[in-house]
């Protein structure tokens, strides 16, 4: 009776443990209880050597997870009757099968390590991008771009991560690294979840299929939030396609930009004689607004002041700057609030933002 109770408790404990290893919740990852967290010191630095780090991380996960059945069988044998009890035929078969799984994982690691990782799936993808046939040459480019602060990256704690650098789109999973050059992808929006409200923000999860233009790299799926999608669109441009007309609800910032734009269009424009440079925020369109006080000094807080800065921002980027300087917990007050000029720090409100029109020659 005691043996059966011990076996049942061990089975329940190991089932929960294995489930958390295979599908780790955020709390389990944060606590450092996953295989890749326990052995992270063996992988090196992700920041300095991104590619090698994730080659070792995925290999560790494969080996550790293939060893889980063997761990269960050995633990069950120990807790049921003790190591002195002879094994039944089904138990021997289970131990042999689980040992073969563990051996397959170790053999996989040994083969990749023995060939200096050239046979690793990620190394083969990197080799296809190298003119010299050396995967480390392409890896050094990926490592350099990952170290840059100018990249898009989803939550580092999540089991599945998406990273977009200047030239690479990367998806990290427990067992594999999907990598494609941005010139060889199309991102098709496939579906979106029902919007849910978080602290007055409407958020959706958008499922996107990364369509590969390289035969050696299969398509894969990524998921981003509706708040992250504008950044993805900005980095991939016209390669993001909504062929299925997936409905994406506007984020809080997008709704504010629309309201900000409507107010500015009601303000009197300003005629300028100088040539307009590209917006320093997005670099895609000419600067389109400047500050010219017209609200007086009414309202709470510091009064609005004159600003003599030349036009440097487009309307949308200026609205996003304005929103970023407000109390994020009180979006209903944003439009009536004030903000410092991003260049000279003069205080202004939305009534002081004026569209610029070139002078007629």
C-alpha beads as a LAMMPS data file, in Angstrom:
LAMMPS data file: protein, C-alpha beads

361 atoms
360 bonds

1 atom types
1 bond types

-500.0 500.0 xlo xhi
-500.0 500.0 ylo yhi
-500.0 500.0 zlo zhi

Masses

1 110.0

Atoms # bond

1 1 1 0.000 0.000 0.000
2 1 1 2.822 2.359 0.936
3 1 1 4.633 1.492 -2.296
4 1 1 1.554 2.294 -4.380
5 1 1 1.098 5.612 -2.544
6 1 1 4.731 6.563 -3.100
7 1 1 4.503 5.639 -6.790
8 1 1 1.329 7.689 -7.188
9 1 1 2.878 10.734 -5.497
10 1 1 6.015 10.407 -7.612
11 1 1 3.940 10.110 -10.786
12 1 1 1.898 13.205 -9.899
13 1 1 4.976 15.225 -8.979
14 1 1 6.940 14.194 -12.073
15 1 1 3.982 14.804 -14.384
16 1 1 3.690 18.404 -13.160
17 1 1 7.463 18.863 -13.290
18 1 1 7.730 17.501 -16.848
19 1 1 4.773 19.569 -17.994
20 1 1 6.433 22.723 -16.656
21 1 1 9.651 21.772 -18.438
22 1 1 7.963 21.189 -21.788
23 1 1 5.521 24.118 -21.573
24 1 1 7.103 26.404 -18.993
25 1 1 4.896 29.137 -17.513
26 1 1 6.393 32.585 -17.031
27 1 1 6.758 32.034 -13.280
28 1 1 8.700 28.817 -13.859
29 1 1 11.070 30.575 -16.267
30 1 1 11.550 33.565 -13.970
31 1 1 12.396 31.256 -11.067
32 1 1 15.147 29.654 -13.188
33 1 1 13.735 26.116 -12.947
34 1 1 13.872 25.200 -16.641
35 1 1 16.716 23.171 -18.120
36 1 1 18.072 26.088 -20.158
37 1 1 18.109 28.319 -17.069
38 1 1 19.822 25.704 -14.895
39 1 1 22.604 25.192 -17.458
40 1 1 22.758 28.788 -18.750
41 1 1 26.310 29.246 -17.459
42 1 1 27.499 26.723 -20.070
43 1 1 26.091 28.657 -23.026
44 1 1 28.184 31.819 -22.789
45 1 1 26.786 35.310 -23.311
46 1 1 23.718 35.819 -25.476
47 1 1 24.600 39.488 -25.963
48 1 1 28.149 38.809 -27.165
49 1 1 27.641 35.553 -29.064
50 1 1 23.958 35.237 -29.916
51 1 1 24.192 32.387 -32.432
52 1 1 26.435 30.079 -30.369
53 1 1 24.356 30.771 -27.261
54 1 1 21.152 29.576 -28.896
55 1 1 22.801 26.605 -30.583
56 1 1 23.827 25.381 -27.138
57 1 1 20.501 26.382 -25.550
58 1 1 18.369 24.428 -28.047
59 1 1 20.708 21.412 -27.800
60 1 1 20.436 21.492 -24.014
61 1 1 16.646 21.516 -24.207
62 1 1 16.579 18.588 -26.642
63 1 1 18.882 16.457 -24.479
64 1 1 17.222 17.380 -21.174
65 1 1 13.685 16.792 -22.396
66 1 1 14.570 13.467 -24.016
67 1 1 15.990 12.393 -20.641
68 1 1 12.708 13.086 -18.830
69 1 1 11.180 9.609 -19.455
70 1 1 14.331 7.918 -18.126
71 1 1 14.224 10.077 -15.008
72 1 1 10.629 9.072 -14.402
73 1 1 11.337 5.351 -14.825
74 1 1 14.322 5.405 -12.472
75 1 1 12.449 7.452 -9.893
76 1 1 9.424 5.149 -10.071
77 1 1 11.618 2.105 -9.595
78 1 1 13.247 3.710 -6.545
79 1 1 10.048 4.933 -4.875
80 1 1 7.889 1.860 -5.556
81 1 1 9.872 -0.947 -3.906
82 1 1 13.438 0.256 -3.684
83 1 1 16.475 -0.593 -5.816
84 1 1 16.565 -4.181 -4.519
85 1 1 13.298 -5.197 -6.190
86 1 1 13.630 -7.048 -9.510
87 1 1 12.053 -5.289 -12.479
88 1 1 9.031 -6.682 -14.274
89 1 1 9.267 -7.245 -18.029
90 1 1 7.189 -4.131 -18.873
91 1 1 9.361 -2.079 -16.558
92 1 1 12.509 -3.318 -18.291
93 1 1 10.995 -2.438 -21.666
94 1 1 10.074 1.053 -20.401
95 1 1 13.581 1.644 -19.027
96 1 1 15.199 0.475 -22.292
97 1 1 12.905 2.677 -24.389
98 1 1 13.506 5.737 -22.218
99 1 1 17.252 5.031 -22.196
100 1 1 17.245 4.925 -26.005
101 1 1 15.525 8.337 -26.067
102 1 1 18.159 9.770 -23.740
103 1 1 20.934 8.174 -25.820
104 1 1 19.469 9.695 -28.985
105 1 1 19.593 13.150 -27.414
106 1 1 23.184 12.681 -26.263
107 1 1 24.187 11.312 -29.674
108 1 1 22.631 14.340 -31.340
109 1 1 24.623 16.665 -29.082
110 1 1 27.858 14.702 -29.648
111 1 1 27.472 14.764 -33.447
112 1 1 26.935 18.540 -33.511
113 1 1 29.771 19.187 -31.080
114 1 1 32.178 16.838 -32.899
115 1 1 31.625 18.662 -36.226
116 1 1 32.146 22.084 -34.614
117 1 1 28.380 22.673 -34.939
118 1 1 28.525 22.606 -38.765
119 1 1 25.775 19.954 -38.843
120 1 1 23.484 21.921 -36.523
121 1 1 20.261 23.008 -38.318
122 1 1 20.943 26.686 -37.591
123 1 1 24.500 26.394 -38.926
124 1 1 23.163 24.921 -42.173
125 1 1 20.807 27.888 -42.609
126 1 1 23.635 30.333 -41.898
127 1 1 25.884 28.514 -44.373
128 1 1 23.318 29.039 -47.123
129 1 1 23.705 32.799 -46.643
130 1 1 27.514 32.744 -46.681
131 1 1 29.411 33.318 -49.922
132 1 1 32.379 31.394 -48.554
133 1 1 30.327 28.490 -47.179
134 1 1 31.359 29.302 -43.588
135 1 1 28.452 29.617 -41.175
136 1 1 30.505 31.618 -38.669
137 1 1 30.855 34.456 -41.170
138 1 1 27.085 34.916 -41.308
139 1 1 26.837 34.290 -37.570
140 1 1 29.138 37.229 -36.876
141 1 1 26.781 39.510 -38.828
142 1 1 23.781 38.244 -36.862
143 1 1 25.682 38.671 -33.584
144 1 1 26.639 42.236 -34.477
145 1 1 23.075 43.229 -35.336
146 1 1 21.684 41.599 -32.181
147 1 1 24.043 43.688 -30.051
148 1 1 22.565 46.840 -31.567
149 1 1 19.955 48.640 -29.467
150 1 1 18.007 49.371 -32.664
151 1 1 16.074 46.111 -32.890
152 1 1 12.599 44.796 -32.218
153 1 1 12.337 42.070 -29.592
154 1 1 9.425 40.538 -27.721
155 1 1 9.463 39.612 -24.037
156 1 1 12.770 37.976 -23.101
157 1 1 11.060 35.808 -20.451
158 1 1 8.666 34.108 -22.886
159 1 1 9.410 30.616 -24.218
160 1 1 8.881 31.844 -27.796
161 1 1 10.566 35.103 -28.786
162 1 1 10.588 37.172 -31.965
163 1 1 13.537 39.413 -32.875
164 1 1 13.795 41.681 -35.912
165 1 1 17.098 43.444 -36.614
166 1 1 18.020 45.555 -39.609
167 1 1 18.479 42.497 -41.834
168 1 1 17.231 39.424 -39.976
169 1 1 13.922 38.046 -38.724
170 1 1 14.446 35.499 -35.949
171 1 1 12.070 33.303 -33.970
172 1 1 13.419 31.523 -30.903
173 1 1 11.697 28.360 -29.644
174 1 1 12.853 25.820 -27.049
175 1 1 14.175 23.421 -29.722
176 1 1 14.846 25.503 -32.813
177 1 1 15.968 28.894 -34.094
178 1 1 14.100 30.105 -37.192
179 1 1 16.160 32.665 -39.110
180 1 1 15.531 34.462 -42.391
181 1 1 16.911 37.534 -44.093
182 1 1 14.214 40.216 -44.252
183 1 1 14.669 40.435 -48.034
184 1 1 13.503 36.827 -48.301
185 1 1 10.267 36.989 -46.301
186 1 1 6.665 38.057 -46.531
187 1 1 4.642 38.390 -43.364
188 1 1 1.007 37.407 -43.870
189 1 1 -1.489 38.274 -41.149
190 1 1 -3.564 35.138 -40.549
191 1 1 -5.799 35.813 -37.556
192 1 1 -6.262 37.907 -34.448
193 1 1 -7.666 37.136 -31.028
194 1 1 -10.615 38.871 -29.452
195 1 1 -9.460 42.210 -28.011
196 1 1 -9.098 42.394 -24.254
197 1 1 -8.603 45.472 -22.119
198 1 1 -5.509 45.901 -19.991
199 1 1 -5.356 49.135 -17.973
200 1 1 -7.538 50.947 -20.521
201 1 1 -5.491 49.533 -23.400
202 1 1 -7.100 47.311 -26.008
203 1 1 -4.745 44.441 -26.791
204 1 1 -4.938 41.629 -29.338
205 1 1 -2.681 38.736 -30.220
206 1 1 -2.015 38.677 -33.958
207 1 1 -0.929 35.430 -35.621
208 1 1 1.362 35.955 -38.613
209 1 1 2.799 33.446 -41.084
210 1 1 6.368 34.132 -42.154
211 1 1 6.455 33.089 -45.801
212 1 1 9.973 32.047 -46.789
213 1 1 11.299 32.786 -50.278
214 1 1 14.189 30.371 -49.739
215 1 1 13.451 26.683 -50.456
216 1 1 15.837 25.514 -47.731
217 1 1 13.946 27.385 -44.995
218 1 1 10.314 26.385 -44.312
219 1 1 7.565 28.827 -43.387
220 1 1 6.871 29.395 -39.716
221 1 1 4.381 31.246 -37.535
222 1 1 4.983 34.112 -35.125
223 1 1 2.630 35.878 -32.728
224 1 1 2.829 39.534 -31.744
225 1 1 0.466 41.863 -29.941
226 1 1 -1.477 44.593 -31.702
227 1 1 0.719 47.122 -29.878
228 1 1 3.861 45.517 -31.340
229 1 1 2.478 45.188 -34.869
230 1 1 3.163 48.839 -35.886
231 1 1 6.859 48.348 -35.062
232 1 1 6.895 45.138 -37.119
233 1 1 5.248 47.004 -40.031
234 1 1 7.817 49.783 -39.707
235 1 1 10.712 47.331 -39.972
236 1 1 9.342 45.091 -42.727
237 1 1 7.409 47.727 -44.676
238 1 1 5.464 46.401 -47.654
239 1 1 6.445 42.836 -46.846
240 1 1 3.642 42.786 -44.269
241 1 1 0.471 41.682 -46.063
242 1 1 -3.104 41.497 -44.810
243 1 1 -4.527 39.277 -47.543
244 1 1 -7.287 37.936 -45.301
245 1 1 -8.445 41.384 -44.135
246 1 1 -7.742 40.548 -40.508
247 1 1 -9.324 43.162 -38.249
248 1 1 -6.743 44.825 -35.998
249 1 1 -8.133 47.173 -33.387
250 1 1 -6.227 50.390 -32.918
251 1 1 -3.900 50.692 -29.961
252 1 1 -4.241 53.476 -27.426
253 1 1 -1.390 55.409 -29.033
254 1 1 -2.893 55.060 -32.509
255 1 1 -6.235 56.364 -31.280
256 1 1 -4.501 59.311 -29.637
257 1 1 -2.543 60.082 -32.832
258 1 1 -5.826 60.243 -34.743
259 1 1 -7.332 62.638 -32.182
260 1 1 -4.127 64.718 -32.106
261 1 1 -4.143 64.923 -35.906
262 1 1 -7.748 66.158 -35.973
263 1 1 -7.012 68.954 -33.498
264 1 1 -3.859 70.064 -35.329
265 1 1 -5.707 70.227 -38.638
266 1 1 -8.118 72.683 -37.015
267 1 1 -5.210 74.943 -35.967
268 1 1 -4.064 77.677 -38.327
269 1 1 -1.133 76.527 -40.513
270 1 1 2.217 78.326 -40.708
271 1 1 3.860 79.273 -43.993
272 1 1 7.607 78.600 -44.139
273 1 1 10.166 79.636 -46.734
274 1 1 13.000 77.223 -45.898
275 1 1 13.318 73.769 -47.435
276 1 1 11.824 71.051 -45.265
277 1 1 14.118 68.215 -44.222
278 1 1 13.079 64.630 -43.561
279 1 1 11.408 63.934 -40.211
280 1 1 14.080 63.052 -37.644
281 1 1 11.671 60.607 -36.001
282 1 1 10.839 58.245 -38.863
283 1 1 13.049 59.553 -41.680
284 1 1 10.363 58.596 -44.194
285 1 1 8.377 61.804 -44.804
286 1 1 9.261 65.526 -44.757
287 1 1 8.857 67.459 -41.523
288 1 1 5.313 68.770 -41.314
289 1 1 4.761 70.682 -38.051
290 1 1 6.291 73.416 -35.957
291 1 1 5.376 75.116 -32.666
292 1 1 3.838 78.592 -32.673
293 1 1 2.106 79.619 -29.480
294 1 1 -1.520 80.592 -29.882
295 1 1 -3.202 79.283 -26.730
296 1 1 -2.138 82.106 -24.378
297 1 1 -1.145 81.068 -20.863
298 1 1 -4.354 79.462 -19.702
299 1 1 -4.550 76.051 -18.109
300 1 1 -2.858 74.365 -15.110
301 1 1 0.853 73.861 -14.743
302 1 1 3.680 75.656 -16.488
303 1 1 2.479 78.131 -19.144
304 1 1 3.172 77.519 -22.821
305 1 1 6.240 79.305 -24.185
306 1 1 7.520 80.472 -27.532
307 1 1 9.543 77.959 -29.568
308 1 1 11.862 79.051 -32.380
309 1 1 12.888 75.579 -33.556
310 1 1 12.691 74.895 -37.268
311 1 1 10.316 72.152 -38.494
312 1 1 11.953 68.790 -37.756
313 1 1 9.094 66.344 -37.133
314 1 1 6.157 64.938 -39.074
315 1 1 2.736 65.146 -37.452
316 1 1 2.472 61.465 -36.490
317 1 1 5.914 61.312 -34.877
318 1 1 5.237 64.537 -33.003
319 1 1 1.961 63.094 -31.695
320 1 1 3.748 59.939 -30.521
321 1 1 6.349 62.084 -28.746
322 1 1 3.549 64.015 -27.055
323 1 1 1.867 60.784 -25.925
324 1 1 5.119 59.313 -24.587
325 1 1 5.546 62.301 -22.242
326 1 1 2.127 61.930 -20.624
327 1 1 0.900 59.978 -17.604
328 1 1 0.384 56.497 -19.079
329 1 1 -2.208 55.651 -16.420
330 1 1 -4.462 58.596 -17.315
331 1 1 -4.892 58.597 -21.110
332 1 1 -8.097 60.615 -20.829
333 1 1 -5.995 63.662 -19.834
334 1 1 -3.449 63.467 -22.639
335 1 1 -5.094 65.811 -25.130
336 1 1 -5.535 68.560 -22.525
337 1 1 -2.002 68.189 -21.148
338 1 1 1.279 69.878 -22.023
339 1 1 4.662 68.648 -23.139
340 1 1 8.223 69.980 -23.570
341 1 1 9.544 70.544 -27.090
342 1 1 11.848 67.606 -27.942
343 1 1 14.560 70.060 -29.064
344 1 1 14.493 73.208 -26.896
345 1 1 12.238 71.960 -24.062
346 1 1 9.803 74.863 -24.350
347 1 1 6.423 73.911 -22.933
348 1 1 3.571 73.617 -25.429
349 1 1 0.058 72.190 -25.750
350 1 1 -1.762 70.697 -28.716
351 1 1 -3.160 74.125 -29.701
352 1 1 0.391 75.341 -30.348
353 1 1 1.154 72.618 -32.889
354 1 1 0.782 74.060 -36.384
355 1 1 1.058 72.454 -39.774
356 1 1 3.663 73.970 -42.081
357 1 1 2.936 74.980 -45.649
358 1 1 5.668 75.902 -48.166
359 1 1 5.556 79.481 -49.389
360 1 1 4.366 79.884 -52.946
361 1 1 7.105 80.997 -55.319

Bonds

1 1 1 2
2 1 2 3
3 1 3 4
4 1 4 5
5 1 5 6
6 1 6 7
7 1 7 8
8 1 8 9
9 1 9 10
10 1 10 11
11 1 11 12
12 1 12 13
13 1 13 14
14 1 14 15
15 1 15 16
16 1 16 17
17 1 17 18
18 1 18 19
19 1 19 20
20 1 20 21
21 1 21 22
22 1 22 23
23 1 23 24
24 1 24 25
25 1 25 26
26 1 26 27
27 1 27 28
28 1 28 29
29 1 29 30
30 1 30 31
31 1 31 32
32 1 32 33
33 1 33 34
34 1 34 35
35 1 35 36
36 1 36 37
37 1 37 38
38 1 38 39
39 1 39 40
40 1 40 41
41 1 41 42
42 1 42 43
43 1 43 44
44 1 44 45
45 1 45 46
46 1 46 47
47 1 47 48
48 1 48 49
49 1 49 50
50 1 50 51
51 1 51 52
52 1 52 53
53 1 53 54
54 1 54 55
55 1 55 56
56 1 56 57
57 1 57 58
58 1 58 59
59 1 59 60
60 1 60 61
61 1 61 62
62 1 62 63
63 1 63 64
64 1 64 65
65 1 65 66
66 1 66 67
67 1 67 68
68 1 68 69
69 1 69 70
70 1 70 71
71 1 71 72
72 1 72 73
73 1 73 74
74 1 74 75
75 1 75 76
76 1 76 77
77 1 77 78
78 1 78 79
79 1 79 80
80 1 80 81
81 1 81 82
82 1 82 83
83 1 83 84
84 1 84 85
85 1 85 86
86 1 86 87
87 1 87 88
88 1 88 89
89 1 89 90
90 1 90 91
91 1 91 92
92 1 92 93
93 1 93 94
94 1 94 95
95 1 95 96
96 1 96 97
97 1 97 98
98 1 98 99
99 1 99 100
100 1 100 101
101 1 101 102
102 1 102 103
103 1 103 104
104 1 104 105
105 1 105 106
106 1 106 107
107 1 107 108
108 1 108 109
109 1 109 110
110 1 110 111
111 1 111 112
112 1 112 113
113 1 113 114
114 1 114 115
115 1 115 116
116 1 116 117
117 1 117 118
118 1 118 119
119 1 119 120
120 1 120 121
121 1 121 122
122 1 122 123
123 1 123 124
124 1 124 125
125 1 125 126
126 1 126 127
127 1 127 128
128 1 128 129
129 1 129 130
130 1 130 131
131 1 131 132
132 1 132 133
133 1 133 134
134 1 134 135
135 1 135 136
136 1 136 137
137 1 137 138
138 1 138 139
139 1 139 140
140 1 140 141
141 1 141 142
142 1 142 143
143 1 143 144
144 1 144 145
145 1 145 146
146 1 146 147
147 1 147 148
148 1 148 149
149 1 149 150
150 1 150 151
151 1 151 152
152 1 152 153
153 1 153 154
154 1 154 155
155 1 155 156
156 1 156 157
157 1 157 158
158 1 158 159
159 1 159 160
160 1 160 161
161 1 161 162
162 1 162 163
163 1 163 164
164 1 164 165
165 1 165 166
166 1 166 167
167 1 167 168
168 1 168 169
169 1 169 170
170 1 170 171
171 1 171 172
172 1 172 173
173 1 173 174
174 1 174 175
175 1 175 176
176 1 176 177
177 1 177 178
178 1 178 179
179 1 179 180
180 1 180 181
181 1 181 182
182 1 182 183
183 1 183 184
184 1 184 185
185 1 185 186
186 1 186 187
187 1 187 188
188 1 188 189
189 1 189 190
190 1 190 191
191 1 191 192
192 1 192 193
193 1 193 194
194 1 194 195
195 1 195 196
196 1 196 197
197 1 197 198
198 1 198 199
199 1 199 200
200 1 200 201
201 1 201 202
202 1 202 203
203 1 203 204
204 1 204 205
205 1 205 206
206 1 206 207
207 1 207 208
208 1 208 209
209 1 209 210
210 1 210 211
211 1 211 212
212 1 212 213
213 1 213 214
214 1 214 215
215 1 215 216
216 1 216 217
217 1 217 218
218 1 218 219
219 1 219 220
220 1 220 221
221 1 221 222
222 1 222 223
223 1 223 224
224 1 224 225
225 1 225 226
226 1 226 227
227 1 227 228
228 1 228 229
229 1 229 230
230 1 230 231
231 1 231 232
232 1 232 233
233 1 233 234
234 1 234 235
235 1 235 236
236 1 236 237
237 1 237 238
238 1 238 239
239 1 239 240
240 1 240 241
241 1 241 242
242 1 242 243
243 1 243 244
244 1 244 245
245 1 245 246
246 1 246 247
247 1 247 248
248 1 248 249
249 1 249 250
250 1 250 251
251 1 251 252
252 1 252 253
253 1 253 254
254 1 254 255
255 1 255 256
256 1 256 257
257 1 257 258
258 1 258 259
259 1 259 260
260 1 260 261
261 1 261 262
262 1 262 263
263 1 263 264
264 1 264 265
265 1 265 266
266 1 266 267
267 1 267 268
268 1 268 269
269 1 269 270
270 1 270 271
271 1 271 272
272 1 272 273
273 1 273 274
274 1 274 275
275 1 275 276
276 1 276 277
277 1 277 278
278 1 278 279
279 1 279 280
280 1 280 281
281 1 281 282
282 1 282 283
283 1 283 284
284 1 284 285
285 1 285 286
286 1 286 287
287 1 287 288
288 1 288 289
289 1 289 290
290 1 290 291
291 1 291 292
292 1 292 293
293 1 293 294
294 1 294 295
295 1 295 296
296 1 296 297
297 1 297 298
298 1 298 299
299 1 299 300
300 1 300 301
301 1 301 302
302 1 302 303
303 1 303 304
304 1 304 305
305 1 305 306
306 1 306 307
307 1 307 308
308 1 308 309
309 1 309 310
310 1 310 311
311 1 311 312
312 1 312 313
313 1 313 314
314 1 314 315
315 1 315 316
316 1 316 317
317 1 317 318
318 1 318 319
319 1 319 320
320 1 320 321
321 1 321 322
322 1 322 323
323 1 323 324
324 1 324 325
325 1 325 326
326 1 326 327
327 1 327 328
328 1 328 329
329 1 329 330
330 1 330 331
331 1 331 332
332 1 332 333
333 1 333 334
334 1 334 335
335 1 335 336
336 1 336 337
337 1 337 338
338 1 338 339
339 1 339 340
340 1 340 341
341 1 341 342
342 1 342 343
343 1 343 344
344 1 344 345
345 1 345 346
346 1 346 347
347 1 347 348
348 1 348 349
349 1 349 350
350 1 350 351
351 1 351 352
352 1 352 353
353 1 353 354
354 1 354 355
355 1 355 356
356 1 356 357
357 1 357 358
358 1 358 359
359 1 359 360
360 1 360 361
